[in-house]
Amino acid sequence: MGLQPTNTLGRRKRLPLVFAAESPYVGRTVVMAISEPEFRKLLFATPAVEAVNTLMDFWSARSSPSESHLRLTRPEYVATLVVRYRDGVRRGGHRELLATLGGGAIPDTIGALDAIELPQARRILVDACGVFPGAHVPIRPDEVELFFEDCFQSVFAYLLELDTKLNAVAVEERILGYLQANVTEVLRAERGHAS
C-alpha cells in the first residue's frame, strides 16, 4: 500500500494526490505527483489552512534535512520555515523551540518572515531572542537549555506572553499569497517540471 499521509489523529488523509510507487533505493524516497488542474485548484481555490497543510505534506515527502534548503525551492523553503516556527511555538512555546533547535535556524527564519511580510511575527521572534545575552541565541541546543536553567521566572513569563502573541498571528493567508506570487517555483517536481 505504501506510505500514506495521515492527520494528527493517525487517520488517512484524503488528498487530491496520485502516489508513485516507493523507490527501491536506499532511503525509500516517496515521489508524489499532482496534475496541473489539481495544483491550480489547491493554490488558488482552497482555503489557506488546508492548502498550506497539503503543500507541507508534499514538501515533507520530498525534503531532505541534509541538503541545502531541505531540497526545496526557495519559496517552499521560506514557507516551511514560517510554518515550522509557528507550529514549534504552538507545540511547546519559544523556550522549547529554541532549546530544541538552537540559534542556527534563527537568521533563515527571520529572513523567511521578512519574505512573507509577517513583521509582527518577526518582531516576536526577535523579542524572544532578546532574552539571551546580546540577543544572540547559542547555536547548540544544550547551551540554550543551560541558559534557561539559570533564568528568572520573569523570563519564562515574558516568553509565554510572546507565545500567546504569535498564536494570534494568522500566517496561512500570507504564506499562501506568497506562494501564489511565486507559483512557478511551487511543486515543480510534483507537477513534472524539471528542477
N, C-alpha and C positions, 0 to 999 in steps of 0.2 A: 504494500500500500504506500510505502514511502513516508517521508516527513510531511506532517500536516500542521499548518499554523493553528494555534489554539488561543483562546482568550484567557483571561486571568483565572477563570474557573476551570480551565482544562478542557473546555468543550471545543470541538472543532469549529473553526470559523467558516462561514460561507462567504467566500470572496470571489470576485469575477476574475479568477486566475486559471491558467492552464499550467499544471505542473509537469515539468520534464522529468524523465527518469533520473534516479540518483546516479551520480557518477561512479564508475567502478574504480576511480583513482583514490589515492590516499587522501583523507580529509573529507571525503564524501560530500562534495560541494553540490548544493541543490540549485538548479537554474530554474527560475520562474519566468514565465512569459505572459505578456498581455497584448491584446490586439490594439491597434491604434484607436478604433472607436471606443473600446472599453477604457483605454488610457485617458482619452479626452473627457469621457463621462466622469471618470474618477477625479480628474484635476479641475474640471470646470462645472460639474453638476452634482457633486457630492458634498454633503455638509463637511465643514472644515475638520472637525474632530475625527470623523470617520475616514476622511481622505488621508489625513496625516497618519493615523494609525495604520491604514492599509499600506501606505508608502513605506512606513517603518518596517512592516513585515517583508516587503520586497527587499529593502536595503539590508535587513539583518540576514537574509538568505545569501546575499552576495558579499557582504562586508568581510574584511579580514583585519583583525586588530594589529597584525604585524606589518601591514602595508601602509604607505603614506595615504593620509585621508581615509583610512579604512577601506581603500579600494572603491571609494565613491567619487562621483563627480563633485566639483566644488559646491554647487548649490545643495546637493544631497548631504554632503558633509556638514555644511553650515546648519541645515535644518536638523540633522541628527544631534549636533552639539546642543542646540537650543532645547530640543526635546529631552535629551539626557540630563541637562541641567535642571529643567523644570521637574521632571519625574524624580530625579535624585532628591531634590528638596522635598517633594511631596512624600516620598517614602521615609526619609529619615532626617530631614532638615539640613541646613547648611553645615552644621557640625559633623554629621555623619558623612555627608557628601565629600567635604574637604578632607576628612580623616581617611576616607576610602581612596580618593583619587590623588591626594596631594596637590601641590600647586602647579604641576606641569600642564594641566589642561586649561588653566585659567586664561592665559593670553588668547588661545584659539576660541574659547567660549565667549570672551568679551568681544572679539572680532566678529563672531557669529551673531551676537546680539546687536552689534552695530549694523551688520549687513542686512539683517531682517528688520532693522529700525524699531528696536524694542528698548528705548532709552530708560524706561522705568526699571525693567528687568536688569539692564546693565548697571544702573546705579545701585540696585540692591546687591548684586554680586560684588561690586567694588566696595560697598559698605561692609559686606561680610568679610572680605579680605582685609579690611581696615582694622579688624580686631587683632591682627598679627603685628609684631614689631615692624615698623616701616611699611606696613600694608603689604608685606611680602609673605605669601603662603609658602612654607617649605615644600620642596619638590617631593620629598619622601613622606609617604603617609604615616610612618611611625613617628616622624618628627612632629607632624601635625598633632597626632594623638598625645605626644608628650607635652606639647604646648597646652592642649585642652585640659590635661591632668592638673595643671597649676593655675587654671583660670578661676576668677571670681564668679560667683553666681550671676552677677550683673551682665557678664559677657554672654552667658547662656540665655539669659532673658532677652538681651538685645538680638541675638541670633534667632531666637524664636519669633520675635517681632518681625524680623526680616523674612522669615519663612512664611508668616501669615501674609505679608505684603506681596511676596512673589506668587503665592497661591491665588491671589486675587487678580493677577495679570492673565488675560486671555491671550495665549500665544498662537493658537492654531490658525486663527484668521490671518495673522501676519505671516506665519510660515507658509500657508497656502498661497497667499498673494505673492510672496517672494518666489515660490516655485512656479507659479503661473507666469511670472515675468521672465523666468529662466527655463521655459518649457522645453527648449531643445536639449537641455542638459539633464533632464529628469527621465529616469528609467530607460536610458538609451539602450543598454544591453537587453533588457527585458522586452523592448519593442523591436529588437532585431537590428538596431543601428550599430555600426562599427564603433568601437571605443576610441 
